[in-house]
Amino acid sequence: MTFSPVVEKFLRYIAVDTQSSETSGTHPSTEKQKDLGRMLVRELEAMGVVIPVIAARGNFKIFLRFDDPFAVEMRMTFYNGVRMTVAYEVRNTDTGELCYDGETEHCFVSNPDYKPLALKKKFPQLHEKLMAVLEKPEKGK
């Protein structure tokens, strides 16, 4: 049976077992989850989209020991079609303590020439999906 390219991609994604380990929190914790992430990055690159980090800043609050369980929470706090900012919090899952917070700034560029890429014009569906996950500021802040 032949499917459309979109259906074929969807079927590939659901074929990947993405079960997290119980201590993983919100970050990819299994090789299969990491494989899915790599698959998605390769597909973006095949579409001609690269998302390099252009700035990074962070604050270490409390150190984690080598075997401390932790969770990483990520949320997109800025997006304008050409750039985005992703905020991170790392917490010790045993204590709930905030160990690190920070953010990275990214831009969208074309592959392979690294020229700025406006997703709204080139990939409007991807642009709309990113707008949908953009963290909205609370009213009054």
Phi, psi and chi 1 to 4 in degrees:
 res  aa     phi    psi   chi1   chi2   chi3   chi4
   1 MET       -  137.4  178.8  176.9  -98.0      -
   2 THR  -104.1  134.1  -55.2      -      -      -
   3 PHE  -116.5  163.1  -63.1  104.6      -      -
   4 SER   -67.2  158.4   74.3      -      -      -
   5 PRO   -56.9  -36.5  -25.3   33.6      -      -
   6 VAL   -65.3  -44.5  172.0      -      -      -
   7 VAL   -65.1  -40.2  171.8      -      -      -
   8 GLU   -60.8  -42.8  -73.8 -178.7   19.1      -
   9 LYS   -62.2  -45.0  -75.1 -178.3 -176.7 -178.6
  10 PHE   -59.2  -44.6  175.5   74.3      -      -
  11 LEU   -63.5  -35.9  -67.6  173.2      -      -
  12 ARG   -64.8  -42.5  -88.3 -160.3  -35.0 -101.3
  13 TYR   -65.1  -44.7  -63.1  153.9      -      -
  14 ILE   -72.7  -16.2   63.2  172.1      -      -
  15 ALA   -75.4  -15.4      -      -      -      -
  16 VAL   -85.7  123.2  177.5      -      -      -
  17 ASP   -73.4  113.3  175.0   10.0      -      -
  18 THR  -110.6   27.8   57.4      -      -      -
  19 GLN   -63.3  129.6  -75.8  -65.0  114.2      -
  20 SER   -83.8  157.9  -64.3      -      -      -
  21 SER   -76.5  156.4   71.6      -      -      -
  22 GLU   -63.1  -23.1  -68.3  179.5   10.4      -
  23 THR  -100.5    9.8   60.2      -      -      -
  24 SER   -80.0  -23.4   73.2      -      -      -
  25 GLY    71.8 -129.7      -      -      -      -
  26 THR  -109.3    3.6   56.7      -      -      -
  27 HIS   -98.9  157.2   68.6  -73.2      -      -
  28 PRO   -59.3  126.9  -21.6   31.3      -      -
  29 SER  -118.6   -7.9   61.7      -      -      -
  30 THR  -120.2  157.7   66.2      -      -      -
  31 GLU   -60.0  -35.1  -80.3  -51.7  -52.2      -
  32 LYS   -67.3  -36.8  -69.7 -179.4  179.3 -179.1
  33 GLN   -65.4  -41.8  -73.7  177.7  -31.8      -
  34 LYS   -65.0  -37.5  -66.7  172.0 -173.1  173.6
  35 ASP   -61.1  -41.6  -71.3  -16.4      -      -
  36 LEU   -62.7  -42.7  177.8   60.7      -      -
  37 GLY   -60.5  -43.3      -      -      -      -
  38 ARG   -64.0  -38.7  -73.9 -172.6  -81.0  -87.2
  39 MET   -61.5  -43.9 -177.5 -171.5  -46.5      -
  40 LEU   -65.7  -40.6  -65.5  171.8      -      -
  41 VAL   -63.5  -43.5  167.1      -      -      -
  42 ARG   -61.0  -39.0  -79.0 -167.4  -57.8  -88.3
  43 GLU   -68.3  -39.4  -73.1 -166.3    9.9      -
  44 LEU   -60.8  -45.1  -82.8  173.1      -      -
  45 GLU   -63.0  -37.6  -70.4  175.5  -10.0      -
  46 ALA   -65.7  -30.2      -      -      -      -
  47 MET   -75.5  -11.6  -68.6  168.3   51.7      -
  48 GLY    97.2   19.8      -      -      -      -
  49 VAL  -116.0  128.0  178.8      -      -      -
  50 VAL  -124.6  142.8  178.9      -      -      -
  51 ILE  -124.8   78.5  -48.6  170.1      -      -
  52 PRO   -74.9  155.0   26.7  -32.9      -      -
  53 VAL   -81.2  129.5  174.8      -      -      -
  54 ILE  -111.0  -13.2   56.9  174.6      -      -
  55 ALA  -160.3  150.0      -      -      -      -
  56 ALA  -146.5  136.5      -      -      -      -
  57 ARG  -145.6  150.7   23.6 -171.1 -173.9  -81.1
  58 GLY  -165.6  168.7      -      -      -      -
  59 ASN  -133.2  121.7  -55.3  -66.5      -      -
  60 PHE   -84.2  125.4  -69.0   94.8      -      -
  61 LYS  -101.1  -55.2  -50.9  -74.4 -173.2  178.6
  62 ILE  -138.0  135.1  -61.8  170.8      -      -
  63 PHE   -75.6  152.5   67.6   88.7      -      -
  64 LEU  -102.8  141.1  -74.6  165.2      -      -
  65 ARG   -83.9  165.1  -64.3 -174.6 -170.7  -82.0
  66 PHE   -51.7  -44.2  179.8   76.0      -      -
  67 ASP  -102.1   12.0   58.9   -9.4      -      -
  68 ASP   -68.4  133.9  -74.9  -14.9      -      -
  69 PRO   -75.5  142.0   26.8  -31.9      -      -
  70 PHE  -145.9  162.5   65.0   92.1      -      -
  71 ALA  -129.9  144.6      -      -      -      -
  72 VAL  -113.2  123.7  179.2      -      -      -
  73 GLU  -106.4  130.9  179.9 -176.3  -38.3      -
  74 MET  -123.4  143.8  -59.4  168.6   44.1      -
  75 ARG  -151.3  142.0   58.1 -166.3 -173.0  -72.7
  76 MET   -83.4  121.9 -173.5  169.9   52.5      -
  77 THR  -107.5  -13.0   57.7      -      -      -
  78 PHE  -148.8  139.6  173.0   81.1      -      -
  79 TYR  -158.9  129.6  171.1   71.8      -      -
  80 ASN  -129.4   14.3   68.8    0.9      -      -
  81 GLY    96.7  -21.7      -      -      -      -
  82 VAL  -122.2  -30.7  179.0      -      -      -
  83 ARG  -131.5  158.7  -70.4  179.4  161.8 -149.0
  84 MET  -148.4  155.8   74.4  174.9  168.6      -
  85 THR  -122.3  133.5  -58.5      -      -      -
  86 VAL  -117.6  126.0  178.6      -      -      -
  87 ALA   -97.3  147.1      -      -      -      -
  88 TYR  -130.5  143.8  -53.4   85.6      -      -
  89 GLU  -132.3  132.1  -74.4 -173.2   -9.3      -
  90 VAL  -113.2  124.1  176.8      -      -      -
  91 ARG  -123.0  143.7  -67.1 -171.2  179.8  -86.9
  92 ASN   -72.8  120.6 -179.1  -46.5      -      -
  93 THR   -76.0  -16.2   54.2      -      -      -
  94 ASP   -76.9  -40.7  -78.9  -14.0      -      -
  95 THR  -105.5  -19.7   65.8      -      -      -
  96 GLY    79.9   -0.8      -      -      -      -
  97 GLU   -69.4  140.8  -66.8  177.7  -61.1      -
  98 LEU   -76.0  120.4  177.1   64.3      -      -
  99 CYS  -101.2  -29.0  -58.6      -      -      -
 100 TYR  -156.5  141.1  173.8   87.0      -      -
 101 ASP  -136.6  151.3   63.6    7.8      -      -
 102 GLY  -176.5 -174.2      -      -      -      -
 103 GLU  -153.7  156.0   63.2 -177.7   21.9      -
 104 THR  -125.6  144.7   52.9      -      -      -
 105 GLU  -107.6  139.9  -67.8  179.4   37.8      -
 106 HIS  -131.8  156.8  -54.6 -100.4      -      -
 107 CYS  -128.0  162.5   63.3      -      -      -
 108 PHE  -103.8  125.0  -62.2   90.2      -      -
 109 VAL  -131.6  160.3  -63.6      -      -      -
 110 SER   -82.1  149.4   57.9      -      -      -
 111 ASN  -105.0  127.0 -172.5   23.7      -      -
 112 PRO  -104.6    3.7   36.0  -34.1      -      -
 113 ASP   -90.5   -6.2   60.8    8.1      -      -
 114 TYR    58.3   36.4  -84.0   66.0      -      -
 115 LYS   -89.8  146.4  -69.2 -175.7  178.4  175.7
 116 PRO   -52.5  142.4  -24.4   33.5      -      -
 117 LEU  -127.5  123.3 -173.5   62.6      -      -
 118 ALA   -92.2  105.4      -      -      -      -
 119 LEU   -62.3  -33.9  -68.8 -175.0      -      -
 120 LYS   -58.5  -36.8 -172.1  173.6 -174.5  175.6
 121 LYS   -84.7  -46.5  -68.0  178.8 -176.1  175.5
 122 LYS   -80.2  -40.4 -177.9   86.3  173.3  163.6
 123 PHE  -135.3   72.7  -60.6  102.6      -      -
 124 PRO   -59.1  -32.9   12.5  -20.5      -      -
 125 GLN   -67.6  -41.8  -69.2  175.6  -40.5      -
 126 LEU   -64.3  -41.8 -179.5   54.8      -      -
 127 HIS   -57.1  -46.7  169.9   75.8      -      -
 128 GLU   -63.7  -38.8  -70.4  -57.5  -42.3      -
 129 LYS   -65.3  -40.1  -71.1 -171.6 -176.5  -62.1
 130 LEU   -67.8  -38.3  -71.6  170.3      -      -
 131 MET   -61.7  -35.2  -70.5  -61.8  -66.8      -
 132 ALA   -68.3  -30.2      -      -      -      -
 133 VAL   -96.2   -2.7  -60.7      -      -      -
 134 LEU   -62.5  128.0  176.3   61.5      -      -
 135 GLU   -67.1  124.2 -179.4  177.2   88.6      -
 136 LYS   -87.1  132.6  -49.5  -67.1 -171.7  -93.0
 137 PRO   -65.6  145.8   10.3  -12.3      -      -
 138 GLU   -70.7  145.9  -66.6  178.9   29.6      -
 139 LYS   -63.2  140.5  -69.5 -174.4  178.8 -174.3
 140 GLY    87.5    0.7      -      -      -      -
 141 LYS  -112.4      -  -73.4 -166.2  174.5 -175.4
